[in-house]
Amino acid sequence: MSESLTPEEVAILIKARRIQKDKGLDKDFDVKSVCETAGVSRKTGYQWAEKFASSTETTARQEVEQELADLQAKHEKLSKDYEREAFENRARKLAWEIHHVDEWLASKKNTSKGKTKKKR
């Protein structure tokens, strides 16, 4: 059994099958028949394949590099946002401790229990 295929290879093969079907080529077409259908020599066919494969790889690489740069920028922004929020949360917690807000809220909670009226 052959090596497993990458997602890109699967996409290329599916696209090739669709083109093959649209152009009326045999299921077992080879390079020679493809080049004859296109009206070019095998040598030219291989040159085209190499040319377009390398341009596709270059484009894919550029897309990946751009996506990486975008993700790094987002990560940096999120890290800064997290640090700012963490700082604010620490400051808020410290302020609550200094002013005994938790104790005050607890005392308010305990005193309000007795004042509520029960429905009949």
Contact map, one row per residue, 1 for C-alpha under 8 A:
111000000000000000000000000000000000000000000000000000000000000000000000000000000000000000000000000000000000000000000000
111100000000000000000000000000000000000000000000000000000000000000000000000000000000000000000000000000000000000000000000
111110000000000000000000000000000000000000000000000000000000000000000000000000000000000000000000000000000000000000000000
011111000000000000000000000000000000000000000000000000000000000000000000000000000000000000000000000000000000000000000000
001111101100000000000000000000000000000000000000000000000000000000000000000000000000000000000000000000000000000000000000
000111111100000000000000000000000000000000000000000000000000000000000000000000000000000000000000000000000000000000000000
000011111110000000000000000000000000000000000000000000000000000000000000000000000000000000000000000000000000000000000000
000001111111000000000000000000000000000000000000000000000000000000000000000000000000000000000000000000000000000000000000
000011111111100000000000000000000000000000000000000000000000000000000000000000000000000000000000000000000000000000000000
000011111111110000000000000000000000000000000000000000000000000000000000000000000000000000000000000000000000000000000000
000000111111111000000000000000000000000000000000000000000000000000000000000000000000000000000000000000000000000000000000
000000011111111100000000000000000000000000000000000000000000000000000000000000000000000000000000000000000000000000000000
000000001111111110000000000000000000000000000000000000000000000000000000000000000000000000000000000000000000000000000000
000000000111111111000000000000000000000000000000000000000000000000000000000000000000000000000000000000000000000000000000
000000000011111111100000000000000000000000000000000000000000000000000000000000000000000000000000000000000000000000000000
000000000001111111110000000000000000000000000000000000000000000000000000000000000000000000000000000000000000000000000000
000000000000111111111000000000000000000000000000000000000000000000000000000000000000000000000000000000000000000000000000
000000000000011111111100000000000000000000000000000000000000000000000000000000000000000000000000000000000000000000000000
000000000000001111111110000000000000000000000000000000000000000000000000000000000000000000000000000000000000000000000000
000000000000000111111111111000000000000000000000000000000000000000000000000000000000000000000000000000000000000000000000
000000000000000011111111100000000000000000000000000000000000000000000000000000000000000000000000000000000000000000000000
000000000000000001111111100000000000000000000000000000000000000000000000000000000000000000000000000000000000000000000000
000000000000000000111111100000000000000000000000000000000000000000000000000000000000000000000000000000000000000000000000
000000000000000000011111110000000000000000000000000000000000000000000000000000000000000000000000000000000000000000000000
000000000000000000011111111010000100000000000000000000000000000000000000000000000000000000000000000000000000000000000000
000000000000000000010001111110000000000000000000000000000000000000000000000000000000000000000000000000000000000000000000
000000000000000000010000111110000000000000000000000000000000000000000000000000000000000000000000000000000000000000000000
000000000000000000000000011111000000000000000000000000000000000000000000000000000000000000000000000000000000000000000000
000000000000000000000000111111101100000000000000000000000000000000000000000000000000000000000000000000000000000000000000
000000000000000000000000000111111100000000000000000000000000000000000000000000000000000000000000000000000000000000000000
000000000000000000000000000011111110000001001000000000000000000000000000000000000000000000000000000000000000000000000000
000000000000000000000000000001111111000001000000000000000000000000000000000000000000000000000000000000000000000000000000
000000000000000000000000000011111111100000000000000000000000000000000000000000000000000000000000000000000000000000000000
000000000000000000000000100011111111110000000000000000000000000000000000000000000000000000000000000000000000000000000000
000000000000000000000000000000111111111111001000000000000000000000000000000000000000000000000000000000000000000000000000
000000000000000000000000000000011111111110000000000000000000000000000000000000000000000000000000000000000000000000000000
000000000000000000000000000000001111111100000000000000000000000000000000000000000000000000000000000000000000000000000000
000000000000000000000000000000000111111100000000000000000000000000000000000000000000000000000000000000000000000000000000
000000000000000000000000000000000011111110000000000000000000000000000000000000000000000000000000000000000000000000000000
000000000000000000000000000000000011111111011000000000000000000000000000000000000000000000000000000000000000000000000000
000000000000000000000000000000000011001111111000000000000000000000000000000000000000000000000000000000000000000000000000
000000000000000000000000000000110010000111111100000000000000000000000000000000000000000000000000000000000000000000000000
000000000000000000000000000000000000000011111110000000000000000000000000000000000000000000000000000000000000000000000000
000000000000000000000000000000000000000111111111000000000000000000000000000000000000000000000000000000000000000000000000
000000000000000000000000000000100010000111111111100000000000000000000000000000000000000000000000000000000000000000000000
000000000000000000000000000000000000000001111111110000000000000000000000000000000000000000000000000000000000000000000000
000000000000000000000000000000000000000000111111111000000000000000000000000000000000000000000000000000000000000000000000
000000000000000000000000000000000000000000011111111100000000000000000000000000000000000000000000000000000000000000000000
000000000000000000000000000000000000000000001111111110000000000000000000000000000000000000000000000000000000000000000000
000000000000000000000000000000000000000000000111111111000000000000000000000000000000000000000000000000000000000000000000
000000000000000000000000000000000000000000000011111111100000000000000000000000000000000000000000000000000000000000000000
000000000000000000000000000000000000000000000001111111110000000000000000000000000000000000000000000000000000000000000000
000000000000000000000000000000000000000000000000111111111000000000000000000000000000000000000000000000000000000000000000
000000000000000000000000000000000000000000000000011111111100000000000000000000000000000000000000000000000000000000000000
000000000000000000000000000000000000000000000000001111111110000000000000000000000000000000000000000000000000000000000000
000000000000000000000000000000000000000000000000000111111111000000000000000000000000000000000000000000000000000000000000
000000000000000000000000000000000000000000000000000011111111100000000000000000000000000000000000000000000000000000000000
000000000000000000000000000000000000000000000000000001111111110000000000000000000000000000000000000000000000000000000000
000000000000000000000000000000000000000000000000000000111111111000000000000000000000000000000000000000000000000000000000
000000000000000000000000000000000000000000000000000000011111111100000000000000000000000000000000000000000000000000000000
000000000000000000000000000000000000000000000000000000001111111110000000000000000000000000000000000000000000000000000000
000000000000000000000000000000000000000000000000000000000111111111000000000000000000000000000000000000000000000000000000
000000000000000000000000000000000000000000000000000000000011111111100000000000000000000000000000000000000000000000000000
000000000000000000000000000000000000000000000000000000000001111111110000000000000000000000000000000000000000000000000000
000000000000000000000000000000000000000000000000000000000000111111111000000000000000000000000000000000000000000000000000
000000000000000000000000000000000000000000000000000000000000011111111100000000000000000000000000000000000000000000000000
000000000000000000000000000000000000000000000000000000000000001111111110000000000000000000000000000000000000000000000000
000000000000000000000000000000000000000000000000000000000000000111111111000000000000000000000000000000000000000000000000
000000000000000000000000000000000000000000000000000000000000000011111111100000000000000000000000000000000000000000000000
000000000000000000000000000000000000000000000000000000000000000001111111110000000000000000000000000000000000000000000000
000000000000000000000000000000000000000000000000000000000000000000111111111000000000000000000000000000000000000000000000
000000000000000000000000000000000000000000000000000000000000000000011111111100000000000000000000000000000000000000000000
000000000000000000000000000000000000000000000000000000000000000000001111111110000000000000000000000000000000000000000000
000000000000000000000000000000000000000000000000000000000000000000000111111111000000000000000000000000000000000000000000
000000000000000000000000000000000000000000000000000000000000000000000011111111100000000000000000000000000000000000000000
000000000000000000000000000000000000000000000000000000000000000000000001111111110000000000000000000000000000000000000000
000000000000000000000000000000000000000000000000000000000000000000000000111111111000000000000000000000000000000000000000
000000000000000000000000000000000000000000000000000000000000000000000000011111111100000000000000000000000000000000000000
000000000000000000000000000000000000000000000000000000000000000000000000001111111110000000000000000000000000000000000000
000000000000000000000000000000000000000000000000000000000000000000000000000111111111000000000000000000000000000000000000
000000000000000000000000000000000000000000000000000000000000000000000000000011111111100000000000000000000000000000000000
000000000000000000000000000000000000000000000000000000000000000000000000000001111111110000000000000000000000000000000000
000000000000000000000000000000000000000000000000000000000000000000000000000000111111111000000000000000000000000000000000
000000000000000000000000000000000000000000000000000000000000000000000000000000011111111100000000000000000000000000000000
000000000000000000000000000000000000000000000000000000000000000000000000000000001111111110000000000000000000000000000000
000000000000000000000000000000000000000000000000000000000000000000000000000000000111111111000000000000000000000000000000
000000000000000000000000000000000000000000000000000000000000000000000000000000000011111111100000000000000000000000000000
000000000000000000000000000000000000000000000000000000000000000000000000000000000001111111110000000000000000000000000000
000000000000000000000000000000000000000000000000000000000000000000000000000000000000111111111000000000000000000000000000
000000000000000000000000000000000000000000000000000000000000000000000000000000000000011111111100000000000000000000000000
000000000000000000000000000000000000000000000000000000000000000000000000000000000000001111111110000000000000000000000000
000000000000000000000000000000000000000000000000000000000000000000000000000000000000000111111111000000000000000000000000
000000000000000000000000000000000000000000000000000000000000000000000000000000000000000011111111100000000000000000000000
000000000000000000000000000000000000000000000000000000000000000000000000000000000000000001111111110000000000000000000000
000000000000000000000000000000000000000000000000000000000000000000000000000000000000000000111111111000000000000000000000
000000000000000000000000000000000000000000000000000000000000000000000000000000000000000000011111111111000000000000000000
000000000000000000000000000000000000000000000000000000000000000000000000000000000000000000001111111111000000000000000000
000000000000000000000000000000000000000000000000000000000000000000000000000000000000000000000111111110000000000000000000
000000000000000000000000000000000000000000000000000000000000000000000000000000000000000000000011111110000000000000000000
000000000000000000000000000000000000000000000000000000000000000000000000000000000000000000000001111111110000000000000000
000000000000000000000000000000000000000000000000000000000000000000000000000000000000000000000001111111111000000000000000
000000000000000000000000000000000000000000000000000000000000000000000000000000000000000000000001100111111100000000000000
000000000000000000000000000000000000000000000000000000000000000000000000000000000000000000000000000111111110000000000000
000000000000000000000000000000000000000000000000000000000000000000000000000000000000000000000000000111111111000000000000
000000000000000000000000000000000000000000000000000000000000000000000000000000000000000000000000000011111111100000000000
000000000000000000000000000000000000000000000000000000000000000000000000000000000000000000000000000001111111110000000000
000000000000000000000000000000000000000000000000000000000000000000000000000000000000000000000000000000111111111000000000
000000000000000000000000000000000000000000000000000000000000000000000000000000000000000000000000000000011111111100000000
000000000000000000000000000000000000000000000000000000000000000000000000000000000000000000000000000000001111111110000000
000000000000000000000000000000000000000000000000000000000000000000000000000000000000000000000000000000000111111111000000
000000000000000000000000000000000000000000000000000000000000000000000000000000000000000000000000000000000011111111100000
000000000000000000000000000000000000000000000000000000000000000000000000000000000000000000000000000000000001111111110000
000000000000000000000000000000000000000000000000000000000000000000000000000000000000000000000000000000000000111111110000
000000000000000000000000000000000000000000000000000000000000000000000000000000000000000000000000000000000000011111110000
000000000000000000000000000000000000000000000000000000000000000000000000000000000000000000000000000000000000001111111000
000000000000000000000000000000000000000000000000000000000000000000000000000000000000000000000000000000000000000111111100
000000000000000000000000000000000000000000000000000000000000000000000000000000000000000000000000000000000000000000111110
000000000000000000000000000000000000000000000000000000000000000000000000000000000000000000000000000000000000000000011111
000000000000000000000000000000000000000000000000000000000000000000000000000000000000000000000000000000000000000000001111
000000000000000000000000000000000000000000000000000000000000000000000000000000000000000000000000000000000000000000000111
